[in-house]
């Protein structure tokens, strides 16, 4: 599943994938793969991304249940 919340949070900070990757100590391809839903990051990387973007784990990585979105 695509992580549009991560992409939006990154864009809101006017950061490129490369900018975020450098601050998190990973490659741009890793950030791209997370945003596309092709890679499940470790909890350590999730926490680092959240810290850099000023967000919580819930804000960026929590997947809502289908019925919660439609309520």
C-alpha angles and dihedrals in degrees: 000000000000116000100226091161091063092046092049093048091050092048091048088059089048090240128147121222087255092053092052092044093054092049090049096044096242136105125273087242090061092054090046091051092049091050091048091048093242095117133045107212123218117258088250091057091044090054092047092051090049092050092050093048096040093239136123126245089250092053094053109024110025112109113213119224114250093245092050091057092050096047 
